[in-house]
Amino acid sequence: MFKTAFRMLLATFALSSLLGIAHAADNQLVKVSSPHSVGQTVDNLVAAVENAGAKVFARIDHAKGGKSVDMEIPANEVVIFGNPQLGTPVIRDAPTAGLDLPIRVAVIETGDGTVLVYRAPAALAAEHGLPADHPSITKMTGALNKLTAKAAQ
């Protein structure tokens, strides 16, 4: 009986550890500082995305939305964009990844300046059961690094 209880405890610990790792990966955010205002950084990001041949689907201004209900927040915009050549294989291999694609990059005014923030593609892969070295995830990682660096130049 003691061995069975010990095994169950061990199994519970292992499962909770795995869930904790998945949750930690889910929350993995990449932050890139920008010397520009939020608006200029978003303009730069949109231009970089379009010049790379990807499509910008939306530009959401959260601060403007807040003002519409008499609430003020620091500048905060989200750009939603994608490239079907990269996203489609991910969704094909893990249909639930459609919840996180197209990619979203938030550009936020903080006390330390402007920062671009996005979820690491490897975290997206982990959340949806894909390997971190999935070819499209690897390409997304490189693309996001380049696009956010251009936006912050």
Summary of the structure (lengths in Angstrom):
residues: 153
radius of gyration: 19.0
end to end distance: 64.0
largest distance: 65.8
contacts: 449
relative contact order: 0.19
helix: 55%
strand: 23%
